[in-house]
């Protein structure tokens, strides 16, 4: 899930399999999931700093 609302940091949920590979959330069955990851990405403020 990537949230692109203005002013909010994008978020991404991934699922790791037994071999350490990451997959988009819900693309891998729960029985094959070793762990779940939640990434919160930095906001892109470059546009405000550029002239």
mmCIF file of the N, C-alpha and C atoms, coordinates in Angstrom:
data_MODEL
# 
_entry.id   MODEL 
# 
loop_
_atom_site.group_PDB 
_atom_site.id 
_atom_site.type_symbol 
_atom_site.label_atom_id 
_atom_site.label_alt_id 
_atom_site.label_comp_id 
_atom_site.label_asym_id 
_atom_site.label_entity_id 
_atom_site.label_seq_id 
_atom_site.pdbx_PDB_ins_code 
_atom_site.Cartn_x 
_atom_site.Cartn_y 
_atom_site.Cartn_z 
_atom_site.occupancy 
_atom_site.B_iso_or_equiv 
_atom_site.pdbx_formal_charge 
_atom_site.auth_seq_id 
_atom_site.auth_comp_id 
_atom_site.auth_asym_id 
_atom_site.auth_atom_id 
_atom_site.pdbx_PDB_model_num 
ATOM 1   N N  . UNK A 1 1  ? 0.843  -1.163  0.000  1.00 0.00 ? 1  UNK A N  1 
ATOM 2   C CA . UNK A 1 1  ? 0.000  0.000   0.000  1.00 0.00 ? 1  UNK A CA 1 
ATOM 3   C C  . UNK A 1 1  ? 0.898  1.240   0.000  1.00 0.00 ? 1  UNK A C  1 
ATOM 4   N N  . UNK A 1 2  ? 0.694  2.083   -0.965 1.00 0.00 ? 2  UNK A N  1 
ATOM 5   C CA . UNK A 1 2  ? 1.438  3.338   -1.017 1.00 0.00 ? 2  UNK A CA 1 
ATOM 6   C C  . UNK A 1 2  ? 0.438  4.468   -0.869 1.00 0.00 ? 2  UNK A C  1 
ATOM 7   N N  . UNK A 1 3  ? 0.670  5.330   0.107  1.00 0.00 ? 3  UNK A N  1 
ATOM 8   C CA . UNK A 1 3  ? -0.226 6.444   0.384  1.00 0.00 ? 3  UNK A CA 1 
ATOM 9   C C  . UNK A 1 3  ? 0.403  7.705   -0.184 1.00 0.00 ? 3  UNK A C  1 
ATOM 10  N N  . UNK A 1 4  ? -0.248 8.333   -1.168 1.00 0.00 ? 4  UNK A N  1 
ATOM 11  C CA . UNK A 1 4  ? 0.326  9.493   -1.830 1.00 0.00 ? 4  UNK A CA 1 
ATOM 12  C C  . UNK A 1 4  ? -0.428 10.786  -1.546 1.00 0.00 ? 4  UNK A C  1 
ATOM 13  N N  . UNK A 1 5  ? -1.186 10.841  -0.457 1.00 0.00 ? 5  UNK A N  1 
ATOM 14  C CA . UNK A 1 5  ? -1.894 12.071  -0.115 1.00 0.00 ? 5  UNK A CA 1 
ATOM 15  C C  . UNK A 1 5  ? -0.887 13.184  0.140  1.00 0.00 ? 5  UNK A C  1 
ATOM 16  N N  . UNK A 1 6  ? -1.234 14.373  -0.224 1.00 0.00 ? 6  UNK A N  1 
ATOM 17  C CA . UNK A 1 6  ? -0.346 15.522  -0.058 1.00 0.00 ? 6  UNK A CA 1 
ATOM 18  C C  . UNK A 1 6  ? 0.027  15.716  1.402  1.00 0.00 ? 6  UNK A C  1 
ATOM 19  N N  . UNK A 1 7  ? 1.344  15.865  1.677  1.00 0.00 ? 7  UNK A N  1 
ATOM 20  C CA . UNK A 1 7  ? 1.803  16.137  3.019  1.00 0.00 ? 7  UNK A CA 1 
ATOM 21  C C  . UNK A 1 7  ? 2.047  14.913  3.875  1.00 0.00 ? 7  UNK A C  1 
ATOM 22  N N  . UNK A 1 8  ? 1.747  13.719  3.374  1.00 0.00 ? 8  UNK A N  1 
ATOM 23  C CA . UNK A 1 8  ? 1.957  12.504  4.140  1.00 0.00 ? 8  UNK A CA 1 
ATOM 24  C C  . UNK A 1 8  ? 3.099  11.705  3.533  1.00 0.00 ? 8  UNK A C  1 
ATOM 25  N N  . UNK A 1 9  ? 3.843  11.017  4.367  1.00 0.00 ? 9  UNK A N  1 
ATOM 26  C CA . UNK A 1 9  ? 4.933  10.172  3.891  1.00 0.00 ? 9  UNK A CA 1 
ATOM 27  C C  . UNK A 1 9  ? 4.354  8.899   3.265  1.00 0.00 ? 9  UNK A C  1 
ATOM 28  N N  . UNK A 1 10 ? 4.891  8.455   2.115  1.00 0.00 ? 10 UNK A N  1 
ATOM 29  C CA . UNK A 1 10 ? 4.428  7.205   1.503  1.00 0.00 ? 10 UNK A CA 1 
ATOM 30  C C  . UNK A 1 10 ? 4.737  6.010   2.411  1.00 0.00 ? 10 UNK A C  1 
ATOM 31  N N  . UNK A 1 11 ? 3.856  5.031   2.423  1.00 0.00 ? 11 UNK A N  1 
ATOM 32  C CA . UNK A 1 11 ? 4.021  3.839   3.245  1.00 0.00 ? 11 UNK A CA 1 
ATOM 33  C C  . UNK A 1 11 ? 3.901  2.606   2.362  1.00 0.00 ? 11 UNK A C  1 
ATOM 34  N N  . UNK A 1 12 ? 4.646  1.561   2.712  1.00 0.00 ? 12 UNK A N  1 
ATOM 35  C CA . UNK A 1 12 ? 4.666  0.341   1.914  1.00 0.00 ? 12 UNK A CA 1 
ATOM 36  C C  . UNK A 1 12 ? 4.712  -0.859  2.848  1.00 0.00 ? 12 UNK A C  1 
ATOM 37  N N  . UNK A 1 13 ? 3.824  -1.832  2.619  1.00 0.00 ? 13 UNK A N  1 
ATOM 38  C CA . UNK A 1 13 ? 3.825  -3.072  3.395  1.00 0.00 ? 13 UNK A CA 1 
ATOM 39  C C  . UNK A 1 13 ? 4.362  -4.194  2.521  1.00 0.00 ? 13 UNK A C  1 
ATOM 40  N N  . UNK A 1 14 ? 5.333  -4.948  3.046  1.00 0.00 ? 14 UNK A N  1 
ATOM 41  C CA . UNK A 1 14 ? 5.938  -6.056  2.317  1.00 0.00 ? 14 UNK A CA 1 
ATOM 42  C C  . UNK A 1 14 ? 5.917  -7.307  3.185  1.00 0.00 ? 14 UNK A C  1 
ATOM 43  N N  . UNK A 1 15 ? 5.951  -8.472  2.520  1.00 0.00 ? 15 UNK A N  1 
ATOM 44  C CA . UNK A 1 15 ? 6.007  -9.752  3.210  1.00 0.00 ? 15 UNK A CA 1 
ATOM 45  C C  . UNK A 1 15 ? 7.288  -10.457 2.801  1.00 0.00 ? 15 UNK A C  1 
ATOM 46  N N  . UNK A 1 16 ? 8.024  -10.960 3.789  1.00 0.00 ? 16 UNK A N  1 
ATOM 47  C CA . UNK A 1 16 ? 9.276  -11.685 3.536  1.00 0.00 ? 16 UNK A CA 1 
ATOM 48  C C  . UNK A 1 16 ? 8.994  -13.183 3.535  1.00 0.00 ? 16 UNK A C  1 
ATOM 49  N N  . UNK A 1 17 ? 9.546  -13.893 2.531  1.00 0.00 ? 17 UNK A N  1 
ATOM 50  C CA . UNK A 1 17 ? 9.373  -15.346 2.489  1.00 0.00 ? 17 UNK A CA 1 
ATOM 51  C C  . UNK A 1 17 ? 10.517 -16.037 3.240  1.00 0.00 ? 17 UNK A C  1 
ATOM 52  N N  . UNK A 1 18 ? 10.518 -17.364 3.253  1.00 0.00 ? 18 UNK A N  1 
ATOM 53  C CA . UNK A 1 18 ? 11.525 -18.138 3.988  1.00 0.00 ? 18 UNK A CA 1 
ATOM 54  C C  . UNK A 1 18 ? 12.939 -17.964 3.434  1.00 0.00 ? 18 UNK A C  1 
ATOM 55  N N  . UNK A 1 19 ? 13.058 -17.515 2.188  1.00 0.00 ? 19 UNK A N  1 
ATOM 56  C CA . UNK A 1 19 ? 14.370 -17.319 1.565  1.00 0.00 ? 19 UNK A CA 1 
ATOM 57  C C  . UNK A 1 19 ? 14.868 -15.882 1.706  1.00 0.00 ? 19 UNK A C  1 
ATOM 58  N N  . UNK A 1 20 ? 14.074 -15.029 2.362  1.00 0.00 ? 20 UNK A N  1 
ATOM 59  C CA . UNK A 1 20 ? 14.476 -13.644 2.579  1.00 0.00 ? 20 UNK A CA 1 
ATOM 60  C C  . UNK A 1 20 ? 14.062 -12.689 1.474  1.00 0.00 ? 20 UNK A C  1 
ATOM 61  N N  . UNK A 1 21 ? 13.308 -13.167 0.497  1.00 0.00 ? 21 UNK A N  1 
ATOM 62  C CA . UNK A 1 21 ? 12.829 -12.302 -0.584 1.00 0.00 ? 21 UNK A CA 1 
ATOM 63  C C  . UNK A 1 21 ? 11.594 -11.540 -0.127 1.00 0.00 ? 21 UNK A C  1 
ATOM 64  N N  . UNK A 1 22 ? 11.473 -10.285 -0.573 1.00 0.00 ? 22 UNK A N  1 
ATOM 65  C CA . UNK A 1 22 ? 10.330 -9.449  -0.214 1.00 0.00 ? 22 UNK A CA 1 
ATOM 66  C C  . UNK A 1 22 ? 9.311  -9.430  -1.341 1.00 0.00 ? 22 UNK A C  1 
ATOM 67  N N  . UNK A 1 23 ? 8.044  -9.463  -0.958 1.00 0.00 ? 23 UNK A N  1 
ATOM 68  C CA . UNK A 1 23 ? 6.926  -9.463  -1.903 1.00 0.00 ? 23 UNK A CA 1 
ATOM 69  C C  . UNK A 1 23 ? 5.919  -8.406  -1.455 1.00 0.00 ? 23 UNK A C  1 
ATOM 70  N N  . UNK A 1 24 ? 5.157  -7.838  -2.413 1.00 0.00 ? 24 UNK A N  1 
ATOM 71  C CA . UNK A 1 24 ? 4.081  -6.915  -2.009 1.00 0.00 ? 24 UNK A CA 1 
ATOM 72  C C  . UNK A 1 24 ? 3.119  -7.627  -1.060 1.00 0.00 ? 24 UNK A C  1 
ATOM 73  N N  . UNK A 1 25 ? 2.607  -6.887  -0.094 1.00 0.00 ? 25 UNK A N  1 
ATOM 74  C CA . UNK A 1 25 ? 1.674  -7.458  0.874  1.00 0.00 ? 25 UNK A CA 1 
ATOM 75  C C  . UNK A 1 25 ? 0.500  -8.099  0.149  1.00 0.00 ? 25 UNK A C  1 
ATOM 76  N N  . UNK A 1 26 ? 0.064  -9.244  0.617  1.00 0.00 ? 26 UNK A N  1 
ATOM 77  C CA . UNK A 1 26 ? -1.062 -10.016 0.080  1.00 0.00 ? 26 UNK A CA 1 
ATOM 78  C C  . UNK A 1 26 ? -0.722 -10.751 -1.205 1.00 0.00 ? 26 UNK A C  1 
ATOM 79  N N  . UNK A 1 27 ? 0.520  -10.637 -1.723 1.00 0.00 ? 27 UNK A N  1 
ATOM 80  C CA . UNK A 1 27 ? 0.919  -11.385 -2.911 1.00 0.00 ? 27 UNK A CA 1 
ATOM 81  C C  . UNK A 1 27 ? 1.443  -12.768 -2.530 1.00 0.00 ? 27 UNK A C  1 
ATOM 82  N N  . UNK A 1 28 ? 1.737  -12.946 -1.258 1.00 0.00 ? 28 UNK A N  1 
ATOM 83  C CA . UNK A 1 28 ? 2.285  -14.204 -0.750 1.00 0.00 ? 28 UNK A CA 1 
ATOM 84  C C  . UNK A 1 28 ? 1.307  -14.767 0.278  1.00 0.00 ? 28 UNK A C  1 
ATOM 85  N N  . UNK A 1 29 ? 0.971  -16.057 0.181  1.00 0.00 ? 29 UNK A N  1 
ATOM 86  C CA . UNK A 1 29 ? 0.058  -16.635 1.173  1.00 0.00 ? 29 UNK A CA 1 
ATOM 87  C C  . UNK A 1 29 ? 0.652  -16.548 2.583  1.00 0.00 ? 29 UNK A C  1 
ATOM 88  N N  . UNK A 1 30 ? -0.179 -16.379 3.589  1.00 0.00 ? 30 UNK A N  1 
ATOM 89  C CA . UNK A 1 30 ? 0.287  -16.275 4.967  1.00 0.00 ? 30 UNK A CA 1 
ATOM 90  C C  . UNK A 1 30 ? 1.117  -17.485 5.395  1.00 0.00 ? 30 UNK A C  1 
ATOM 91  N N  . UNK A 1 31 ? 0.794  -18.664 4.881  1.00 0.00 ? 31 UNK A N  1 
ATOM 92  C CA . UNK A 1 31 ? 1.532  -19.874 5.243  1.00 0.00 ? 31 UNK A CA 1 
ATOM 93  C C  . UNK A 1 31 ? 2.982  -19.816 4.763  1.00 0.00 ? 31 UNK A C  1 
ATOM 94  N N  . UNK A 1 32 ? 3.270  -19.030 3.731  1.00 0.00 ? 32 UNK A N  1 
ATOM 95  C CA . UNK A 1 32 ? 4.619  -18.913 3.184  1.00 0.00 ? 32 UNK A CA 1 
ATOM 96  C C  . UNK A 1 32 ? 5.363  -17.690 3.721  1.00 0.00 ? 32 UNK A C  1 
ATOM 97  N N  . UNK A 1 33 ? 4.729  -16.917 4.575  1.00 0.00 ? 33 UNK A N  1 
ATOM 98  C CA . UNK A 1 33 ? 5.332  -15.683 5.100  1.00 0.00 ? 33 UNK A CA 1 
ATOM 99  C C  . UNK A 1 33 ? 6.184  -15.970 6.327  1.00 0.00 ? 33 UNK A C  1 
ATOM 100 N N  . UNK A 1 34 ? 7.418  -15.459 6.313  1.00 0.00 ? 34 UNK A N  1 
ATOM 101 C CA . UNK A 1 34 ? 8.294  -15.575 7.479  1.00 0.00 ? 34 UNK A CA 1 
ATOM 102 C C  . UNK A 1 34 ? 8.081  -14.388 8.408  1.00 0.00 ? 34 UNK A C  1 
ATOM 103 N N  . UNK A 1 35 ? 7.908  -13.192 7.825  1.00 0.00 ? 35 UNK A N  1 
ATOM 104 C CA . UNK A 1 35 ? 7.628  -11.985 8.619  1.00 0.00 ? 35 UNK A CA 1 
ATOM 105 C C  . UNK A 1 35 ? 7.069  -10.912 7.703  1.00 0.00 ? 35 UNK A C  1 
ATOM 106 N N  . UNK A 1 36 ? 6.511  -9.892  8.328  1.00 0.00 ? 36 UNK A N  1 
ATOM 107 C CA . UNK A 1 36 ? 5.923  -8.767  7.599  1.00 0.00 ? 36 UNK A CA 1 
ATOM 108 C C  . UNK A 1 36 ? 6.723  -7.504  7.914  1.00 0.00 ? 36 UNK A C  1 
ATOM 109 N N  . UNK A 1 37 ? 6.834  -6.622  6.918  1.00 0.00 ? 37 UNK A N  1 
ATOM 110 C CA . UNK A 1 37 ? 7.573  -5.367  7.061  1.00 0.00 ? 37 UNK A CA 1 
ATOM 111 C C  . UNK A 1 37 ? 6.666  -4.196  6.722  1.00 0.00 ? 37 UNK A C  1 
ATOM 112 N N  . UNK A 1 38 ? 6.852  -3.094  7.436  1.00 0.00 ? 38 UNK A N  1 
ATOM 113 C CA . UNK A 1 38 ? 6.128  -1.862  7.174  1.00 0.00 ? 38 UNK A CA 1 
ATOM 114 C C  . UNK A 1 38 ? 7.173  -0.767  6.997  1.00 0.00 ? 38 UNK A C  1 
ATOM 115 N N  . UNK A 1 39 ? 7.238  -0.200  5.807  1.00 0.00 ? 39 UNK A N  1 
ATOM 116 C CA . UNK A 1 39 ? 8.209  0.849   5.507  1.00 0.00 ? 39 UNK A CA 1 
ATOM 117 C C  . UNK A 1 39 ? 7.499  2.190   5.405  1.00 0.00 ? 39 UNK A C  1 
ATOM 118 N N  . UNK A 1 40 ? 8.050  3.167   6.064  1.00 0.00 ? 40 UNK A N  1 
ATOM 119 C CA . UNK A 1 40 ? 7.564  4.538   5.956  1.00 0.00 ? 40 UNK A CA 1 
ATOM 120 C C  . UNK A 1 40 ? 8.682  5.324   5.287  1.00 0.00 ? 40 UNK A C  1 
ATOM 121 N N  . UNK A 1 41 ? 8.442  5.805   4.082  1.00 0.00 ? 41 UNK A N  1 
ATOM 122 C CA . UNK A 1 41 ? 9.453  6.505   3.304  1.00 0.00 ? 41 UNK A CA 1 
ATOM 123 C C  . UNK A 1 41 ? 9.489  7.983   3.660  1.00 0.00 ? 41 UNK A C  1 
ATOM 124 N N  . UNK A 1 42 ? 10.628 8.590   3.462  1.00 0.00 ? 42 UNK A N  1 
ATOM 125 C CA . UNK A 1 42 ? 10.779 10.023  3.730  1.00 0.00 ? 42 UNK A CA 1 
ATOM 126 C C  . UNK A 1 42 ? 9.947  10.821  2.732  1.00 0.00 ? 42 UNK A C  1 
ATOM 127 N N  . UNK A 1 43 ? 9.462  11.939  3.180  1.00 0.00 ? 43 UNK A N  1 
ATOM 128 C CA . UNK A 1 43 ? 8.725  12.842  2.286  1.00 0.00 ? 43 UNK A CA 1 
ATOM 129 C C  . UNK A 1 43 ? 9.718  13.492  1.333  1.00 0.00 ? 43 UNK A C  1 
ATOM 130 N N  . UNK A 1 44 ? 9.295  13.718  0.104  1.00 0.00 ? 44 UNK A N  1 
ATOM 131 C CA . UNK A 1 44 ? 10.148 14.354  -0.890 1.00 0.00 ? 44 UNK A CA 1 
ATOM 132 C C  . UNK A 1 44 ? 9.969  15.867  -0.780 1.00 0.00 ? 44 UNK A C  1 
ATOM 133 N N  . UNK A 1 45 ? 10.953 16.529  -0.226 1.00 0.00 ? 45 UNK A N  1 
ATOM 134 C CA . UNK A 1 45 ? 10.884 17.983  -0.079 1.00 0.00 ? 45 UNK A CA 1 
ATOM 135 C C  . UNK A 1 45 ? 11.789 18.685  -1.079 1.00 0.00 ? 45 UNK A C  1 
ATOM 136 N N  . UNK A 1 46 ? 12.356 17.958  -2.039 1.00 0.00 ? 46 UNK A N  1 
ATOM 137 C CA . UNK A 1 46 ? 13.289 18.550  -3.006 1.00 0.00 ? 46 UNK A CA 1 
ATOM 138 C C  . UNK A 1 46 ? 12.632 19.663  -3.813 1.00 0.00 ? 46 UNK A C  1 
ATOM 139 N N  . UNK A 1 47 ? 11.370 19.503  -4.147 1.00 0.00 ? 47 UNK A N  1 
ATOM 140 C CA . UNK A 1 47 ? 10.684 20.501  -4.969 1.00 0.00 ? 47 UNK A CA 1 
ATOM 141 C C  . UNK A 1 47 ? 10.619 21.853  -4.250 1.00 0.00 ? 47 UNK A C  1 
ATOM 142 N N  . UNK A 1 48 ? 10.500 21.867  -2.940 1.00 0.00 ? 48 UNK A N  1 
ATOM 143 C CA . UNK A 1 48 ? 10.436 23.114  -2.184 1.00 0.00 ? 48 UNK A CA 1 
ATOM 144 C C  . UNK A 1 48 ? 11.803 23.806  -2.141 1.00 0.00 ? 48 UNK A C  1 
ATOM 145 N N  . UNK A 1 49 ? 12.879 23.027  -2.213 1.00 0.00 ? 49 UNK A N  1 
ATOM 146 C CA . UNK A 1 49 ? 14.229 23.569  -2.089 1.00 0.00 ? 49 UNK A CA 1 
ATOM 147 C C  . UNK A 1 49 ? 14.827 23.975  -3.440 1.00 0.00 ? 49 UNK A C  1 
ATOM 148 N N  . UNK A 1 50 ? 14.245 23.475  -4.532 1.00 0.00 ? 50 UNK A N  1 
ATOM 149 C CA . UNK A 1 50 ? 14.780 23.810  -5.858 1.00 0.00 ? 50 UNK A CA 1 
ATOM 150 C C  . UNK A 1 50 ? 14.277 25.158  -6.317 1.00 0.00 ? 50 UNK A C  1 
ATOM 151 N N  . UNK A 1 51 ? 15.101 25.867  -7.068 1.00 0.00 ? 51 UNK A N  1 
ATOM 152 C CA . UNK A 1 51 ? 14.695 27.185  -7.585 1.00 0.00 ? 51 UNK A CA 1 
ATOM 153 C C  . UNK A 1 51 ? 14.200 27.063  -8.994 1.00 0.00 ? 51 UNK A C  1 
# 
